[in-house]
Amino acid sequence: MITISLCMIVKNEERLLARCLDSVADLMDEIIIVDTGSTDKTKEIAARYTDKIYDFEWINDFAAARNFAFSKAGMEYIYSADADEVLDAENREAFLALKKTLLPEIDIVQMYYANQLDFGTIYNYDKELRPKLYKRLRTFTWEAPIHEQVILEPVIYDSDVIISHMPENNHKDRDLASFARITFSGETLSKRLHNIYAKELFVSGEDNDFLKASDFFETSCQDTSRSVDEIREAACVAARAARIRQDSVKFLKYALKAIACDGCSEICCELGQYFMEQKDFDEAIVWFYNGAYEMGSILNIHSSGDIPLKGLVECYRLLGNDEQAEEYERLAEEWKPE
């Protein structure tokens, strides 16, 4: 049986921490809690489960905090958890079975992260595989009898364990403030973070968040090192910001750029909203219909579902076509993300 260190970084999690630890503590051989500045009873609660509690001065860097937590681990594997995660009874059994049978050559175990669509997170799916269990010390070995080389790729195992993600909120204010701070400093975002920033805006962002982000994403639209997908998502953000500002020239510029990059439901919804604001309801219907039925979403799954359907309801109501409006209202109510 392998041994496992649980590593967590926490701040002001008095409402959730015990629920998380109650579900996993007896599966662990060591519990390490790194506190980044709690002002509530988080550390008192943590002390019920472990004496390995460390303070880490917050430097606006989650990776630095997690690396510090990992540096304190002493078992064979490290399980990384957040306070808003829970293992139910069935998956506790699955985790224990995994612990008893895991082969020593496995470097990383992925587990399903579930309940994503229930809590307004940035993800367009209800569950996904995520790396959660890591071998603490990795052994490098040579392979091949000739032209030998060191094995660099980790051995990854996809388990059946399902972790319930049950946050109290979606942290959008914290995350968007961090993105704004990073981009304002001139730091370049990776493709992954560029996508997450755009997703977070379209899922949770308010008008002011789009306005703060517009300069960065307008610059991204001109960045020749960015992929077509990145330019398309940047154009969607820039178009939304321009529509909020009622800048028709910029709005059409970035909307056309997104369409030139193969289009998406998000930009169709933006065009639908734009023409609805211009009181051109027939044209708005064309774009809302395309958003719902002809295109796919890239940032917010609702952009290809209930958002354009509700746009169609509003347009048909304003045109006095109540029968068509009621049909789309029914479809909007019945729509569920796949």
HELIX and SHEET records of a PDB file:
HELIX    1   1 LEU A   17  VAL A   24  1                                   8    
HELIX    2   2 ALA A   25  LEU A   27  5                                   3    
HELIX    3   3 THR A   42  ALA A   46  1                                   5    
HELIX    4   4 PHE A   62  SER A   71  1                                  10    
HELIX    5   5 ALA A   89  THR A  101  1                                  13    
HELIX    6   6 GLN A  116  ASP A  118  5                                   3    
HELIX    7   7 LYS A  172  PHE A  184  1                                  13    
HELIX    8   8 LYS A  191  SER A  204  1                                  14    
HELIX    9   9 ASP A  207  CYS A  221  1                                  15    
HELIX   10  10 VAL A  228  ARG A  245  1                                  18    
HELIX   11  11 SER A  248  ALA A  260  1                                  13    
HELIX   12  12 SER A  265  GLU A  277  1                                  13    
HELIX   13  13 PHE A  281  TYR A  293  1                                  13    
HELIX   14  14 ILE A  301  SER A  304  5                                   4    
HELIX   15  15 ASP A  306  LEU A  318  1                                  13    
HELIX   16  16 ASP A  322  GLU A  334  1                                  13    
SHEET    1   A 8 ILE A  53  ASP A  55  0                                        
SHEET    2   A 8 GLU A  30  ASP A  35  1                                        
SHEET    3   A 8 ILE A   4  VAL A  10  1                                        
SHEET    4   A 8 TYR A  77  SER A  80  1                                        
SHEET    5   A 8 GLU A 128  LYS A 135 -1                                        
SHEET    6   A 8 ILE A 108  ALA A 114 -1                                        
SHEET    7   A 8 ILE A 156  HIS A 165  1                                        
SHEET    8   A 8 GLU A  85  VAL A  86 -1                                        
SHEET    1   B 2 TRP A 142  GLU A 143  0                                        
SHEET    2   B 2 GLN A 149  VAL A 150 -1                                        
END                                                                             
